[in-house]
Amino acid sequence: MTDQQKVKGPASYFPSIEKTYGHPVSHWFAILNAAGALKHMELVALLKAEHKLGHGHANALVAYHLKN
């Protein structure tokens, strides 16, 4: 894989998130969509508290979700 093909930013965490927690990222995005209009850190806190995600993984999912 060349540097131009490497995934960068929050999406670079997706393979690790899927492997660690056993769900596709679409599962986590559905949870974030259902949470409604919360702020970034409120969404991170929700994923950490209710779904036991680590801070980095939760932050990456939320950052990608809010950007898109």
C-alpha positions, 0 to 999 in steps of 0.5 A: 500500500502506498502513502496515497492509499493509506487511510488517514484520520479517524477512519484509520482506527476503524479496523481496530475498532471492528476487531476489538469490539466485534461490531462493524463501524456502521453499528457505532454510527447507528448508535451515534445517530440515535443519540441525537444532537449531542456535543462531541464529548457528550457522544464520546462519553456515551460510547465510553460509559454505555458501550465500554469503548476506549477514549481513542476509539470513541473519539475517532468514531465521533469525529468521523460521524460529526464530520460526515 
